[in-house]
Amino acid sequence: MSAVPTSRRVVQFGTSRFLQAHADLFIHEAREAGQAVGPVAVVQTSGSAARAGRVAAFGAPGGYPVIIRGIADGVPVERQVTVTSIDRGLSATTDWDAVTALFVEEAEIVLSNTGDTGYAIDPADRGPALIEAHPPVSFPGKLTQLLYRRWQAGGRPLTVLPCELINRNGRVLQGLVLDLAREAGLPEAFSAWLRESTIFTDTLVDRIVSEPIEPVGAVAEPYAIWAIERRPGLVVPCEHPCIVLADDLEPYERLKLHILNLGHTFLAEIWQREGRPAAETVREILAEPAIRARLDALYRDEVVPGFSARGMGPQANDYVAATLDRFLNPYLNHRIADIAQNHVQKIERRVDAFLAWVEEAGTSLPAPVLRALAAAYPTPGAA
């Protein structure tokens, strides 16, 4: 095999199995095809001792396995890829100096997947103390300090591609960094550089990654997409069949968030409220005809009419059909206990936001099931 180019360092925040079987896999396949991208350095942001073994394993020679298993175009698919795009794992808690040096001196592209609460800012990160913290507490705080150090060192341009499931994730993350920079009293010239030379781009990621392989690796479905919004100055990590550049991500975001993700959260609510088996999977719960009928009715009577009110009825119908095929994938064991994590935040983003989006179109959607679900978990501060 020919030597792999290493001219575009990627620094990734978050050790999730999702990115292992998504962006890191895509970068691996691009490198195998001879593209000048990578390697990837993975940074654990949480400091969780439970994941220390995973951090150490990222740097092990020989890579890690990703098993792609499912149905594609009606044909069973099962293949294993040994991913070698990651060359090191670092902990922000114990390796902050090394993380800073790597970010300042080598990074060209930044990826992140820090979970549903990853953008929450700790009070300790607000104010001038942020810049000397070792490290800051929150991910936005860490990123702000690292960007400031890079700016101090000359400020080479940088592309930031957040992969958290947050609407307009690039804009949101940039806004948080600018706010923290202002609260820390950092120079306006730094904020100008953040706006002009640091490209925060909205992205949308979609792949069901159902199982971890310890200490590093994952089992995933064949379906995958990484939609990236075009921006002036954008540097994409690589070319790959699953990477799509788009002028507007909203159609992709709404379909995934309010059909696939909303369906997951609806099933998680049933699983929690009805005391179903702890290890139950999406496929297993939908094997019960009454629950499958409830999900079908939710899509048919509440979700698709909402999309129709926004002029996206045909796209929603097609996406519902594809989603049900993915949910029923006989090769994936997608545990509902995993889906149910951060349940309240997910209802806000997947259900409350859907109802508000439909109402923006001037349509009063009855949606009794969705409204009852939203009412069971009222947004803090709501009347």
N, C-alpha and C positions, 0 to 999 in steps of 0.2 A: 504494500500500500504506500502511496506517495506521502511525503511529509505534509502534515496539516498546517495551514497558515495560522498564525496566532497574532493577527494585527489589529483586532478589535475587541479589547477586554470588556467583558460584561461583569458587572457587580450586581448580584441578586440579593435582595433583602427578603428573608423568609425561606424556610426549609421545607415547605409543603410538598407532599407527594403530588399535588396537582401540578406544580411547575416542573417537577421531575419528569412527568409524563406528558408535558405540554411544551412550554418554551424551551426547556433544556433539551428535550428530545428533538425538537425542530432544529435547534442550533447544532446538535450532534449530526443530524442527517445532512445539514448544509455543509458542515465541515467535511463529512465523508465525501460529499460531491465536489470538494475543492474550494468552497467559498472561504474568503478571508474573514472569519468571524470567530470570536471567542479567544481564549477559553472563558469559562464562567467561574467566578468565585462566589460561593454562597455564604451569606452572613446570617447567623441566627440572631434575631432582634430581641427575643423574649427573655433570654437567659434561663430558660427552663432546663433544669438538670435532667429531666426525663428525656430530653432530646440531645444530650451531650454525645451519646454514641452515634447518632445520626450525623452530627457535625464532623466528628472525627472520620466517619466512613466516607464522607464526600471526597476526601483527598486520597482515598485508597487507590492504588493502581488497578487497572482492569475494568473500571467503570462499575455500573450497576444495571440491573435488569428492569426493563419495562415490557410487560406482556400486554399485547393488544389483542382483545378477545371480544368477538361479537358477530353481528350480521352487517354486511355492507352490500348494498344492491341485491339483497335477497340471498347472499351467499355467506356461509359461515367463514369467519376469519379468525385465525389464531397465529400470531407470530411473536417472537421475542427479539427485542433489540437490546444490545449492550451499549448503554449510553456512556460516552467518554468525554463529553463536552465540559464537565466540571473538573477542575484541577485542584481545588482546595475548599475546605470549610473553615469558617472563622466564627467565633462568638463575639458579639459586640460587648458582652460583659467582661470577658477575659482578654480579648485581643484587640481592644479599641485602637491602640497605636498602629497595629498592622492594618486594620480596616481603614484608618485615616490615610495612611501612606498609599495604600492600593487605590483608594478613591481619588486622591489628589493627583497621583502620578500616572496611573494607568487607565482608569475607567473611561470608556467611550459611550457605553450604554448602561443604564441602570434599570433593573427590573424589580418589582416588588409584588408580593402577595402576603400580606400581613394579617389576613383574617377580617372578620366582620367588624371588629372593634379596633382595627389597626390604625385608624386615623384619630383615635381619641388622644387628646393632649393632656399630659399630666401637669398639674399646677406648678410643679418644680421646674418645668421647661419654659415657663413664662417669665421673661425678664432677663437682665444682663447675665445672670449666672449660667444661662444656657451655653454660652460659648466656651466656658471653662469646664463644664461637666464632663465626666470621664466614665461612661458616656452619658448623654441625656437619656431621660427615661423612655419617652415615646418615640415611635418611628418618625413622625414629622420633626420632632426635636433633633433626633440623630441626623436626619437628612439635612436639616438647616445648618447644623454645625459643620457637617462634611462639605456642603456646598460653599460655606463661608471660607473654610480652609482652602478649598480649590481656587476660589476667587483670589484669595491672598497670594496664592502661588502662581498667579498669572491668568487664571480664568479661561482655560481652554473650553470650547463649547462642549455641551453634553446633551444627550437625549435621555429623558426619563420616561419609562413606559410602565406605569402602574397597572397591575392586573387584578386589583381588588374589585369585587362586584359592587361598585359604587357608581351611581350615575354620574357621568362626566368626571371620572376619577382623576384625569390629568389636571383639569381645571381646579378641582377641589383641592388636590394635593398642593398645587402651586399656590393657591390662596392661603392655605395653612402655613406654608413656608414663608410667604411674604408677611403674614401676620406675625409670626414668631420673630422674623428678622426686625420688624418694626418695634415689637415689644422689647427686644433685646438692645435696642438703640444702635443697630448696625448702620453703616453708611448708606446713603441713598444710592451711591454708585453700585453697591452690592445688589440692591433691589433692582436697579436698572439692568444689571447683568442677568439676574434671575429671569427678568421679563424678555430680554433680547437674545441671550446666548445659551440659556438653558431651556431646552425644548421639552415642556411637559405635554405629552400627547394623550388624549383620551383613547382607551382601548376597551375591547370586549373580548373575553375569553370564554370558551365553551368546550368542555369535554367532561364526561363523567369518569372520574378516577375513583374507583370503588374500594380498592384494597391496597394497603401498604405491603411492601416486601421488606422485611427487616434485615439489616438496619437501614438500608436505602433501596428504593425501588418501588414499583407500583404496578397495579393491574388497571387497565383503562379500556374504554370502548373505542371502536374504530373512528367514530365521528369526532371531529375536532375543527375548531375555527379560532383564529386570532385576528380579530378585526381591529385595524389601527387607523385612526383618523389622520388624514393628510394635514401636514403643517409645513410652512416654510422652514427650511433648515433641518427637517426630520431626517434622522439616520435610522433606517430599519435594521434590525439585527441581522437579517438574512433574507434570502428568497426561499420560499417554501410553498407547496401547494395549499397548505392550511392557513397561510397568512394572506389577508385581504386588506388592501388599502381602500379607504372609502372617504368620500367628502362629508358624509353625515352618518354617524353611528346609531342614531336614535332608532331606526327600524330594527336593527340587530339587537339593540339593548332591550327594547320593549318586548320583542318576541321571546327572548330568552328569560328575561326577568319575570314577565307576567304570564308565561305559559309553563316553561320547564321548571323554573325556580318556584313559582307560585304553586304549581302542582306538587312539588316536593314538600313545601311547607304545609299545604293542606293535608297531605298524608301524615306528616309529622304530628300535626294537631290531633288527628284521629288516633294515631299510635299512642300519644301521651294521655289523652282524655279517656281512652277506652282500655288502658292498661294492657296493651298487647305485648307479645313476647319481646324480651329485651334485645334479642339478636335478630329480630325480624328485618327482612330486606324489602326493598321496593317491589321487587318481583313477587315476593311471597304475599305481601299484603294485598296486592292487586289480583292475586289468584282467588281471592274471596269475591264471588260475584257481586255481593251487595256493595262492597267498597269500590270495586271497579265501576259499578253503576253510578255511585256518588261522584266519582271523579269525572266520568263521562258527562254527567248532567252539569257539573260545575263548568266544564269547558263549553259545552253546547249552549247553556242557558245564561251564563254570566260573563265568561271570559271572551268568547268569540263575538257576542254582541257588543261588548265594549270596544274591541278592536274595529268592528264594523263602523261604530260611531266615529272612529278616527280615520276611516277610509282604508283600513288594512284587513278587511274581512277575509279575502282569499288567501293572503299570506298567513293569517292566523290559522285558518283551517288546515293548510298544508303543514304548518309547524306543529299543530296539535297531533296530526297523524304521525309525523316523524318522532315527536316526543313520546307518544305511547309505545312506538316500536322500541325506542331506547329504554324506556322504563321496563319493558318486558324482555329485555335482552337476557336470554337464558344463561349467558356465560358470566354475567356480572352479579356480584353479591354486594349490592349497595345498601349498607346498613342504615336504617332510619335513625338510629341513635346518633350517627354522625351528622345527618341532615338536621336533626333537632337542636344541635348546638346553636347558641345565640338566637333562640327562637323568636324572642320579642323583637329584636332588631330586624330579623328577616321579615316578620309580618309587616313592620312599618315600611320596609323598602319594596316588598313584593305585593302586598295587598293594599295598604293605605295609599301608596303612591299610584297604584293602578286605578283605584276609584277616583282619586284626584285628577289623574290624567284624562280619564273619560269625561269627568265633569267639566274640564276645561273646554271640551268640544261643545258644551251647551246641552249635553244629553243627561237626563236623569235616569240612570241605570238602576233598576230595582235591586238586583244582586243581593238577595236576602242572606245567602250563605256567606259571601265575602264580607258583607256589612256586619254580620254577627261575629265573624272571626276578628275583624278589626275592633269591634266594640269590646271584645273580651280582653284586649290588650291595649287600652287607650294610651295614646302618646302622652308622655309627661308634660304637664302644663296645658293640655288641651281642655277646653271647656266641657 
